[in-house]
């Protein structure tokens, strides 16, 4: 058998194996290459999760900013803060590009998220961030509880005290409706890295959007993880590449 022909059959067998795993194991967002686990690996208790929503410029980068934080389980980009029903990227009306963060309060607090919010953009810039200028890029903390509103107000006051010569333009708003953005905008940084998409099993779009692993890798690709986590992911990926096994199932 010629080398090219043999390689073709090996490739076909590998594709069939991946397909079988995909069909059998729809319940997990990460593929298991060797066997089907009887129990889901270390997943957070969904009932204990909380949600926070922020607007801090382009939601592509904002999603990556929060993705690698310990305790953050899932991120979703979308639109909030406006009056238009069912906004779209090319027609979002008066909404702002926003990021919804699902987190475990036992591992990371709302105060911690606020600190990341302030440190990740220029809250003094009016309706924009860097080259992105427009109403959709304004700075907003969305709240849905009385305690969140208090913490947001206290954090804004502290931020203003640090910046006495400039006005902090960040708004604090009660969260109305959060509209998830189109699929093309979810995990945007990760989708630009074909190698990592293949490494986690080429997840279907809907699984990729909800995957905790994809959430972390989205921050990793943008090099926005804390240094310790960035190094841990580097080591994990390098180990898999050395072993020649093509699927990353957890971090």
C-alpha positions as CSV (number, residue, x, y, z in Angstrom):
1,X,0.0,0.0,0.0
2,X,1.4,3.4,-0.9
3,X,2.2,5.9,1.8
4,X,-0.3,8.4,0.6
5,X,-3.0,5.7,0.5
6,X,-2.1,4.5,4.0
7,X,-2.3,8.1,5.4
8,X,-5.7,8.5,3.8
9,X,-7.1,5.4,5.6
10,X,-5.5,6.5,8.9
11,X,-7.1,9.9,8.6
12,X,-10.5,8.3,7.8
13,X,-10.3,6.0,10.8
14,X,-9.4,8.9,13.1
15,X,-12.4,11.0,11.7
16,X,-14.7,8.0,12.3
17,X,-13.5,7.6,15.9
18,X,-14.0,11.3,16.7
19,X,-17.5,11.1,15.1
20,X,-18.5,8.2,17.3
21,X,-17.3,10.0,20.5
22,X,-19.3,13.1,19.4
23,X,-22.5,11.1,18.9
24,X,-22.2,9.1,22.1
25,X,-21.1,11.9,24.4
26,X,-23.4,14.9,23.8
27,X,-23.6,15.7,27.5
28,X,-20.1,17.1,27.8
29,X,-18.7,20.2,26.2
30,X,-15.2,18.5,26.0
31,X,-14.5,15.3,24.1
32,X,-13.2,12.3,25.9
33,X,-10.7,10.5,23.6
34,X,-10.1,7.2,25.4
35,X,-13.4,6.2,27.1
36,X,-16.8,7.5,28.1
37,X,-16.7,8.8,31.7
38,X,-19.5,7.6,34.0
39,X,-19.5,11.0,35.7
40,X,-18.9,14.5,34.5
41,X,-15.5,15.7,35.5
42,X,-15.3,18.6,37.9
43,X,-18.1,20.9,36.9
44,X,-19.3,23.7,39.1
45,X,-22.7,23.5,40.8
46,X,-24.9,25.5,38.3
47,X,-27.3,26.4,41.1
48,X,-24.6,28.3,43.0
49,X,-23.5,30.5,40.0
50,X,-24.2,34.2,39.8
51,X,-24.2,36.5,36.8
52,X,-22.7,39.9,36.3
53,X,-23.0,42.1,33.2
54,X,-20.5,44.9,32.2
55,X,-19.8,47.1,29.2
56,X,-16.3,48.2,28.7
57,X,-15.6,48.8,25.0
58,X,-15.4,46.1,22.3
59,X,-17.0,42.9,23.6
60,X,-14.5,40.8,21.7
61,X,-11.7,41.9,24.0
62,X,-14.0,42.2,27.1
63,X,-15.0,38.5,26.9
64,X,-11.3,37.5,26.9
65,X,-10.5,39.8,29.9
66,X,-12.9,37.9,32.1
67,X,-12.5,34.4,30.7
68,X,-9.4,33.3,32.5
69,X,-10.3,34.5,36.0
70,X,-10.4,31.7,38.7
71,X,-14.1,31.2,39.5
72,X,-15.4,32.5,36.1
73,X,-17.3,29.6,34.5
74,X,-18.7,31.0,31.4
75,X,-18.9,34.2,29.4
76,X,-21.3,35.5,26.7
77,X,-21.1,38.6,24.6
78,X,-24.2,40.6,23.8
79,X,-26.1,43.8,23.9
80,X,-27.6,45.6,26.9
81,X,-28.5,49.1,28.2
82,X,-30.8,50.2,25.3
83,X,-34.4,50.2,24.3
84,X,-34.3,48.4,21.0
85,X,-35.8,44.9,20.9
86,X,-33.7,42.1,19.4
87,X,-30.7,44.2,18.5
88,X,-28.1,43.0,16.0
89,X,-24.4,43.8,15.5
90,X,-25.1,46.0,12.5
91,X,-28.3,47.4,14.0
92,X,-28.0,47.5,17.8
93,X,-29.7,50.9,18.3
94,X,-28.9,52.4,21.7
95,X,-27.5,49.3,23.3
96,X,-23.9,48.9,24.4
97,X,-21.6,45.9,23.6
98,X,-21.6,44.0,26.8
99,X,-20.3,40.9,28.4
100,X,-22.2,38.5,30.7
101,X,-20.1,36.7,33.2
102,X,-21.3,33.6,35.0
103,X,-19.2,33.0,38.1
104,X,-18.9,31.0,41.3
105,X,-19.1,33.4,44.2
106,X,-17.3,30.9,46.4
107,X,-14.2,31.4,44.2
108,X,-14.5,35.0,43.0
109,X,-16.5,37.8,44.4
110,X,-18.4,40.6,42.7
111,X,-15.9,43.1,44.2
112,X,-13.2,41.1,42.4
113,X,-15.0,41.4,39.1
114,X,-15.4,45.1,39.6
115,X,-11.7,45.5,40.1
116,X,-11.1,43.7,36.8
117,X,-13.7,45.9,35.2
118,X,-11.9,49.1,36.2
119,X,-8.4,47.9,35.5
120,X,-9.3,46.7,32.0
121,X,-10.5,49.9,30.3
122,X,-10.3,53.7,30.5
123,X,-13.4,54.7,32.4
124,X,-12.6,58.4,31.7
125,X,-13.1,58.1,28.0
126,X,-16.4,59.3,26.7
127,X,-18.3,56.8,24.5
128,X,-15.4,54.8,23.4
129,X,-12.2,52.9,24.1
130,X,-9.0,53.6,22.2
131,X,-9.8,53.6,18.4
132,X,-13.3,52.3,19.0
133,X,-15.5,55.4,19.3
134,X,-19.3,55.4,19.5
135,X,-22.2,55.0,21.9
136,X,-22.0,51.2,21.7
137,X,-18.6,51.3,23.4
138,X,-19.6,53.3,26.5
139,X,-18.7,52.2,30.0
140,X,-21.5,50.7,32.1
141,X,-21.9,48.5,35.2
142,X,-25.2,46.7,35.0
143,X,-26.7,45.7,38.4
144,X,-29.7,43.5,39.3
145,X,-29.6,43.5,43.0
146,X,-29.5,46.2,45.7
147,X,-26.1,45.0,47.0
148,X,-24.6,45.0,43.5
149,X,-25.8,48.6,43.1
150,X,-24.1,49.6,46.4
151,X,-20.9,47.9,45.6
152,X,-20.8,49.4,42.1
153,X,-21.4,52.9,43.5
154,X,-18.6,52.4,46.1
155,X,-16.2,51.2,43.5
156,X,-17.0,54.1,41.2
157,X,-16.3,56.5,44.0
158,X,-12.9,54.9,44.7
159,X,-12.1,55.0,41.0
160,X,-13.0,58.7,40.8
161,X,-10.8,59.4,43.9
162,X,-7.9,57.8,42.0
163,X,-8.5,60.1,39.0
164,X,-9.1,63.5,40.4
165,X,-8.2,65.4,37.2
166,X,-10.7,63.5,35.0
167,X,-14.3,62.5,35.2
168,X,-15.1,58.8,35.4
169,X,-17.8,58.5,32.8
170,X,-19.0,55.0,33.8
171,X,-22.7,54.6,34.2
172,X,-24.4,52.4,36.8
173,X,-27.7,51.0,35.4
174,X,-30.3,48.5,36.5
175,X,-30.0,45.6,34.1
176,X,-33.0,45.2,31.8
177,X,-32.7,42.6,29.0
178,X,-29.4,41.1,28.0
179,X,-29.4,40.0,24.4
180,X,-26.7,37.4,23.4
181,X,-24.9,38.5,20.3
182,X,-24.7,36.5,17.1
183,X,-22.7,33.2,17.2
184,X,-19.9,34.8,15.1
185,X,-19.0,37.1,17.9
186,X,-18.8,34.5,20.7
187,X,-15.3,33.4,21.7
188,X,-14.0,35.6,19.0
189,X,-10.3,35.4,20.0
190,X,-10.4,31.6,20.3
191,X,-12.0,31.3,16.9
192,X,-9.0,33.0,15.3
193,X,-6.8,30.1,16.5
194,X,-7.6,27.0,14.4
195,X,-5.0,24.9,16.2
196,X,-6.7,25.3,19.6
197,X,-10.2,24.7,18.1
198,X,-8.9,21.4,16.7
199,X,-7.2,20.6,20.0
200,X,-10.5,20.7,21.9
201,X,-12.3,18.7,19.4
202,X,-13.8,21.2,17.0
203,X,-16.9,21.8,19.2
204,X,-20.2,22.6,17.5
205,X,-21.0,26.3,17.7
206,X,-23.6,26.0,20.5
207,X,-21.2,23.9,22.6
208,X,-18.4,26.3,22.0
209,X,-20.4,29.2,23.3
210,X,-21.3,27.4,26.6
211,X,-18.0,25.6,27.2
212,X,-16.0,26.6,30.3
213,X,-12.9,25.3,28.6
214,X,-13.4,27.5,25.6
215,X,-14.1,30.5,27.9
216,X,-10.6,30.0,29.5
217,X,-8.9,29.4,26.2
218,X,-10.5,32.6,24.8
219,X,-8.6,34.6,27.4
220,X,-5.5,32.6,26.9
221,X,-5.3,33.2,23.2
222,X,-5.7,37.0,23.8
223,X,-2.8,36.7,26.4
224,X,-5.1,38.2,29.1
225,X,-4.9,35.4,31.6
226,X,-3.1,36.0,34.9
227,X,0.6,35.0,34.4
228,X,0.3,31.9,36.5
229,X,-2.7,30.6,34.6
230,X,-1.2,31.5,31.2
231,X,1.9,29.5,32.1
232,X,-0.2,26.5,33.3
233,X,-2.1,26.4,30.0
234,X,1.1,26.7,28.1
235,X,2.5,23.7,29.9
236,X,-0.7,21.7,29.4
237,X,-0.8,22.3,25.7
238,X,2.9,21.6,25.2
239,X,2.5,18.3,27.1
240,X,-0.3,17.3,24.8
241,X,1.6,18.3,21.7
242,X,4.6,16.2,22.8
243,X,2.5,13.2,23.4
244,X,0.8,13.6,20.0
245,X,-2.7,13.3,21.4
246,X,-4.9,15.8,19.6
247,X,-7.7,16.5,22.1
248,X,-7.6,18.8,25.2
249,X,-10.3,17.9,27.5
250,X,-9.7,20.0,30.6
251,X,-7.4,22.5,32.2
